[in-house]
Amino acid sequence: MQDEIEAIEATFSLHRPSELKELNARGRARPSAAMRDVLELARLVHHATDGAFDPTVQPLWQALADSRDGQAERMSIGFERVEIGEEIRLGQGQGLTLNGIVQGYAADRIRALLIARGYRDVLVDMGEFAAIGGPFTLGVSDPAAGMLARLVLTDGQAVATSSPGALALPGGSHILGPKGQHAIWSTVTVEAPSAALADAASTAFVLMDRKAISRSATKLGLSEVHLVDFEGNYGPL
């Protein structure tokens, strides 16, 4: 398992030498199978959420983390400008963050390895959750309001949560609206067959109203979506 986790870090980390850091530095690269899989799923969620999920916010994220206004970096945002073919090619000034999908991807990968090794009753926790066997009971928790509900995860299901209040940047949340959107929900928890899909969807849904979430959830085939507003009110979609 440790080898798989190391391989994921070596592919997607922004904090150590990795395939992603090299891609961001060079603007182009031949992708590994893992990188291609994650970017293809990111593109699927990008389209299904009308662009609310957009990994090209990385330069803006870094600018805000450095206490800069980020106006120039906002001009580089647009995942539709990223070419995904034999090579990955970024647009001018672009960089990618896959933090909104890779924790889920890691949970999926570890689940697949455990199934291959014969495990039959395990809850994988990589920051997002993926179930083998079960049932497992998990809480829906908000950073401000605390535990608000419980859900049951069964074999083949996964769940991911995004909360803009979990980490603050100068001037706002770590979940950045690619079109300048601000967070509408304090916490979004998504159930899906894939933890990577749940992870990316929950990130985008923080920025979307209920009707838009419903449309996107249908397109993506999601099981359940749990919403917590900034007054601490909880309700399923």
C-alpha positions in Angstrom: 0.0 0.0 0.0 2.8 2.4 0.8 4.3 2.0 -2.6 0.9 3.0 -4.2 0.6 6.0 -2.0 4.2 7.1 -2.9 3.4 6.6 -6.6 0.3 8.9 -6.2 2.4 11.5 -4.4 5.1 11.3 -7.2 2.4 11.9 -9.8 0.1 14.6 -8.3 1.9 16.4 -5.4 2.3 20.2 -5.5 4.7 20.1 -2.5 7.5 17.7 -3.8 9.0 16.8 -7.1 6.2 15.2 -9.2 4.8 14.7 -12.6 2.3 17.5 -12.0 4.9 20.0 -10.8 6.9 19.3 -14.0 3.8 19.7 -16.1 3.1 23.1 -14.5 6.7 24.2 -14.9 7.0 23.2 -18.6 3.4 23.7 -19.7 3.4 20.4 -21.5 4.3 16.7 -20.9 3.5 13.2 -21.9 1.1 12.0 -19.2 1.3 8.7 -17.2 -1.8 6.6 -17.3 -2.8 7.8 -13.8 -2.5 11.5 -14.8 -4.5 10.9 -18.0 -7.3 9.1 -16.0 -7.5 11.9 -13.5 -7.5 14.7 -16.1 -10.2 12.9 -18.1 -12.4 12.6 -15.1 -11.7 16.2 -14.2 -12.8 17.2 -17.7 -16.0 15.2 -17.3 -16.9 17.0 -14.1 -15.8 20.3 -15.5 -18.4 20.0 -18.3 -21.1 18.5 -16.1 -20.8 21.4 -13.6 -20.7 24.1 -16.3 -17.1 24.9 -15.4 -17.4 25.2 -11.6 -14.8 22.4 -11.2 -11.7 23.9 -12.8 -8.2 22.7 -11.9 -6.6 25.7 -13.6 -7.2 27.9 -10.5 -3.8 26.9 -9.2 -2.0 30.2 -10.2 -4.7 32.2 -8.5 -4.6 30.0 -5.4 -0.8 30.6 -5.2 -1.2 34.3 -5.7 -3.8 34.6 -2.9 -1.7 32.4 -0.6 1.2 34.8 -1.2 -1.1 37.8 -0.4 -1.2 39.1 -3.9 -4.4 40.3 -5.6 -4.4 37.6 -8.3 -5.8 39.8 -11.0 -3.3 38.6 -13.6 -3.7 35.0 -12.6 -7.5 35.1 -13.0 -6.9 35.7 -16.7 -5.3 32.2 -17.1 -8.2 30.3 -15.7 -10.0 28.0 -18.1 -9.8 24.2 -18.1 -11.2 24.1 -21.6 -7.9 25.5 -22.8 -6.0 22.5 -21.5 -5.3 20.0 -24.3 -5.5 16.3 -23.2 -4.0 14.1 -25.9 -0.8 12.2 -26.4 0.6 15.2 -24.6 -1.0 17.4 -22.0 -0.6 21.1 -23.0 -1.5 24.0 -20.8 -2.6 27.4 -22.0 -0.4 30.5 -21.5 0.2 31.1 -17.8 -1.8 28.1 -16.7 -1.0 25.6 -13.9 -3.1 22.8 -12.5 -4.1 21.7 -9.0 -5.7 18.3 -8.7 -6.2 18.6 -4.9 -9.9 18.6 -5.4 -9.9 15.1 -6.9 -6.8 13.2 -6.0 -7.7 12.3 -2.4 -10.7 10.5 -3.8 -8.5 9.0 -6.5 -6.2 7.7 -3.8 -9.1 6.1 -2.0 -10.3 4.4 -5.2 -6.8 3.1 -5.9 -6.3 1.7 -2.4 -9.7 0.1 -2.5 -8.9 -1.6 -5.8 -5.6 -3.0 -4.4 -7.3 -4.3 -1.2 -10.0 -6.1 -3.3 -7.3 -7.7 -5.4 -5.7 -9.0 -2.3 -8.9 -10.6 -1.1 -10.1 -8.1 1.5 -13.9 -8.1 1.9 -14.9 -5.8 4.7 -12.8 -2.6 4.8 -13.5 1.2 4.9 -10.7 3.0 3.1 -10.0 6.5 4.5 -7.7 8.7 2.4 -9.4 11.9 3.5 -12.3 10.7 1.3 -13.9 7.3 1.9 -14.4 4.1 -0.2 -16.2 1.0 1.0 -15.5 -2.7 0.6 -18.3 -4.7 2.2 -20.0 -2.9 5.0 -22.3 -1.4 5.8 -20.4 1.5 7.5 -21.9 4.5 9.2 -20.3 7.9 8.6 -21.2 11.3 9.9 -22.0 14.4 7.9 -20.0 17.1 9.8 -19.6 20.8 9.2 -16.6 22.8 10.6 -18.8 25.3 12.4 -22.0 23.4 13.1 -20.5 20.0 14.0 -22.1 16.6 13.4 -25.5 17.0 11.7 -26.4 13.7 10.1 -25.3 10.2 9.5 -25.1 8.2 6.3 -24.6 4.5 5.6 -21.9 3.4 3.1 -22.1 0.0 1.5 -20.0 -2.1 -0.8 -18.8 -0.3 -3.9 -19.9 3.1 -2.6 -17.7 6.1 -1.8 -18.2 9.5 -0.2 -16.3 12.8 -0.2 -16.8 16.1 1.6 -15.8 19.7 0.8 -16.0 22.6 3.3 -14.8 26.0 2.3 -14.3 26.8 6.0 -11.8 24.0 6.4 -8.9 26.2 5.1 -8.8 30.0 4.6 -6.7 32.0 2.2 -6.2 35.8 2.5 -9.4 37.2 1.2 -11.5 34.0 1.3 -11.8 30.2 1.1 -9.4 27.7 -0.4 -12.2 26.6 -2.8 -11.9 29.2 -5.5 -14.7 30.0 -8.0 -13.1 29.9 -11.4 -15.5 32.6 -12.6 -15.4 34.6 -9.4 -18.1 32.6 -7.6 -18.2 32.5 -3.9 -19.1 29.5 -1.8 -22.9 29.0 -1.3 -22.6 26.0 1.0 -20.7 25.6 4.2 -20.3 21.8 3.6 -21.2 19.5 0.7 -21.0 15.7 1.0 -21.4 13.6 -2.1 -22.0 9.8 -2.4 -20.9 8.2 -5.6 -19.5 4.9 -7.0 -16.1 6.5 -7.2 -14.4 8.6 -4.5 -12.6 10.6 -7.1 -15.9 11.5 -8.7 -17.4 12.4 -5.3 -14.4 14.5 -4.5 -14.5 16.6 -7.6 -18.3 17.0 -7.5 -18.3 18.1 -3.9 -15.6 20.7 -4.7 -17.7 22.2 -7.5 -21.1 21.9 -5.7 -19.9 24.2 -2.9 -20.1 27.0 -5.5 -23.4 26.0 -7.1 -27.1 26.6 -6.2 -29.4 23.7 -5.5 -31.0 23.6 -9.0 -27.5 23.6 -10.7 -26.3 20.9 -8.3 -29.4 18.7 -9.1 -28.7 19.0 -12.9 -25.1 18.1 -12.5 -25.8 15.3 -10.1 -28.1 13.7 -12.7 -25.5 14.1 -15.4 -22.8 12.5 -13.2 -25.0 9.6 -11.9 -24.5 10.5 -8.3 -26.2 8.6 -5.5 -26.8 11.3 -2.8 -25.8 14.9 -2.1 -25.9 16.3 1.4 -25.9 20.1 1.8 -25.2 22.3 4.8 -25.7 26.1 4.5 -23.9 28.8 6.4 -26.6 28.9 9.1 -25.9 25.3 9.9 -29.1 23.9 8.3 -28.7 20.5 6.9 -30.7 18.8 4.1 -30.2 16.2 1.4 -30.5 17.4 -2.2 
